[in-house]
């Protein structure tokens, strides 16, 4: 991973707007041109992130998603800022609206549940295990396609996911109360499962979630 000097990083972010932060500082910034910076704090303790940084995982996962035809952000650059203790991904966001935003604005078409089921089945059939899946990370694009954002926490394989991983992913998807309420709707998840079955030829594992 290439490095960026503190001075160059200050110049890059001079007119940036911080849209997400935690107790350690900014996590996501929007630059004047509309592109984004995602900042990953470099942890000092020994962990997998020390030899495979989350910024690089983000880049690799974007490449894997694009190779599988899944809409996602477009990476511009990836670099390390040693003086700030941060690894940074510079990218163009995936245009669209998250499903959670649509739900909050009461703009989510009920038919989206079945579309979501087909989308999740497509991920599973293409070997994509997105552990951070929730409705705030699934985007509906202007072309009415679903895509993923915030993709650092993901694994991909050459084969469809195992039944165990599908069950685990179902639990991830339904663990947030507001997401679960919308997904299950008034039919206990029948619409989602119907869409899932269209692609995966098996029901969505709601019973295990």
C-alpha positions in Angstrom: 0.0 0.0 0.0 1.4 3.4 -1.0 1.8 6.1 1.6 0.6 9.7 1.7 2.3 12.5 3.6 0.5 14.4 6.4 0.7 17.6 4.3 -0.8 15.9 1.2 -3.6 14.5 3.3 -4.4 17.9 4.8 -4.5 19.4 1.3 -6.8 16.6 0.1 -9.2 17.0 3.0 -9.1 20.8 3.4 -12.7 21.3 2.1 -14.0 17.9 3.2 -17.2 17.4 5.2 -17.1 14.7 7.9 -20.3 12.6 7.7 -19.4 9.9 10.1 -17.0 9.8 13.1 -16.4 7.9 16.3 -14.4 8.6 19.5 -11.2 8.3 17.6 -12.0 10.8 14.9 -13.5 11.0 11.4 -14.5 7.7 9.7 -16.1 8.9 6.5 -15.5 12.2 4.7 -17.0 13.7 1.5 -14.7 15.8 -0.6 -15.6 18.9 -2.6 -16.0 16.8 -5.8 -18.5 14.4 -4.2 -16.1 11.5 -3.8 -15.6 9.9 -0.4 -12.8 9.0 1.9 -13.2 6.0 4.2 -10.7 6.0 7.1 -9.6 2.9 8.9 -7.8 3.3 12.2 -4.6 1.2 12.3 -4.7 -0.8 15.5 -1.5 -1.4 17.4 -2.4 -4.8 18.7 -1.6 -7.9 16.7 -4.6 -8.9 14.6 -5.5 -10.0 11.1 -5.8 -6.3 10.2 -2.1 -5.8 10.7 -1.2 -8.1 7.8 -4.4 -7.6 5.8 -5.6 -4.0 6.4 -9.3 -3.3 6.2 -8.7 -0.6 3.5 -7.2 -3.3 1.3 -10.0 -5.7 2.1 -12.5 -2.9 1.0 -10.6 -2.6 -2.4 -10.4 -6.3 -2.9 -14.0 -6.8 -2.1 -15.1 -4.1 -4.5 -13.1 -5.9 -7.2 -14.7 -9.2 -6.3 -18.2 -7.7 -6.4 -17.7 -6.1 -9.7 -16.4 -9.3 -11.2 -19.6 -10.9 -10.1 -21.8 -8.2 -11.5 -22.9 -6.7 -8.2 -23.3 -2.9 -8.1 -20.9 -1.3 -5.5 -18.7 1.8 -5.0 -15.9 2.6 -7.5 -12.4 2.8 -5.9 -10.2 5.7 -6.9 -7.2 5.1 -4.7 -6.0 3.4 -1.5 -3.2 4.7 0.7 -1.7 4.9 4.2 -1.3 8.1 6.2 1.4 7.1 8.7 1.3 10.4 10.6 -2.4 10.0 11.2 -2.3 6.2 11.9 -5.0 5.7 9.2 -5.4 3.6 6.1 -7.7 5.4 3.6 -9.9 4.3 0.6 -10.8 7.1 -1.8 -13.9 6.1 -3.8 -17.0 7.2 -5.6 -20.1 6.2 -3.8 -22.8 3.9 -5.4 -25.5 6.3 -6.5 -28.9 5.5 -5.0 -30.8 5.3 -1.7 -30.4 2.7 1.0 -33.4 0.5 1.8 -33.4 1.9 5.3 -33.7 5.4 4.1 -36.6 4.4 1.8 -38.3 2.7 4.7 -37.8 5.7 7.0 -39.3 7.9 4.3 -42.2 5.5 3.7 -41.1 5.1 0.1 -40.3 1.4 0.1 -42.5 -0.4 -2.3 -43.7 -3.7 -0.8 -42.5 -5.4 -3.9 -39.0 -4.6 -2.8 -39.1 -7.5 -0.3 -39.2 -10.0 -3.1 -36.5 -8.1 -5.0 -34.4 -8.2 -1.9 -34.9 -11.9 -1.6 -33.7 -12.4 -5.1 -30.7 -10.1 -4.5 -29.6 -12.0 -1.3 -30.0 -15.3 -3.1 -27.8 -13.9 -6.0 -25.1 -13.0 -3.4 -25.3 -16.5 -1.9 -25.2 -18.3 -5.2 -22.2 -16.3 -6.3 -20.3 -17.1 -3.2 -20.6 -13.7 -1.4 -20.8 -13.8 2.4 -21.4 -10.2 3.4 -21.2 -10.3 7.2 -22.2 -6.6 7.6 -25.4 -7.0 5.7 -28.3 -4.8 6.9 -30.7 -2.5 5.1 -28.4 0.5 5.7 -25.8 -1.2 3.5 -28.1 -2.2 0.6 -28.7 0.5 -2.0 -31.5 0.8 -4.6 -30.0 2.5 -7.7 -31.8 4.7 -10.2 -31.8 1.6 -12.5 -33.9 -0.2 -9.8 -31.0 -2.6 -9.1 -29.8 -3.4 -5.6 -26.1 -3.0 -4.7 -23.8 -3.0 -1.6 -21.9 -0.4 0.2 -19.4 -0.4 3.2 -18.0 -3.7 2.0 -14.9 -4.2 4.1 -16.4 -7.1 6.1 -17.0 -9.6 3.4 -15.7 -12.9 2.1 -16.1 -14.4 -1.4 -15.6 -17.9 -2.7 -15.9 -19.7 -6.0 -18.8 -21.8 -4.9 -22.3 -21.0 -3.6 -22.5 -20.5 0.2 -23.0 -23.5 2.4 -26.3 -23.9 4.3 -24.6 -22.9 7.5 -23.3 -19.6 6.1 -26.7 -18.9 4.6 -28.3 -19.3 8.1 -25.6 -17.1 9.6 -26.3 -14.4 7.0 -30.0 -14.6 7.7 -29.3 -13.8 11.3 -27.1 -10.9 10.4 -29.8 -9.5 8.1 -32.6 -9.7 10.7 -30.7 -8.7 13.8 -31.7 -5.0 13.7 -35.2 -4.5 14.9 -36.3 -1.9 12.3 -34.9 -4.0 9.5 -36.5 -7.2 10.7 -40.0 -5.5 11.1 -39.9 -4.4 7.4 -38.5 -7.6 6.0 -41.0 -9.8 7.7 -43.8 -7.4 6.9 -47.3 -8.8 7.3 -46.5 -12.1 5.8 -43.8 -13.4 8.1 -41.2 -13.1 5.4 -43.1 -15.0 2.7 -42.3 -12.3 0.0 -38.6 -12.3 0.8 -38.5 -16.1 0.8 -40.4 -16.3 -2.5 -37.8 -14.1 -4.2 -35.0 -16.0 -2.6 -36.4 -19.3 -3.9 -36.7 -18.0 -7.5 -32.9 -17.7 -7.6 -31.6 -20.2 -5.1 -34.2 -23.0 -5.5 -34.5 -23.2 -1.8 -36.3 -21.1 0.9 -34.6 -18.3 2.8 -33.6 -19.7 6.2 -36.0 -17.6 8.2 -36.6 -20.3 10.8 -33.0 -20.1 11.9 -33.0 -16.3 12.2 
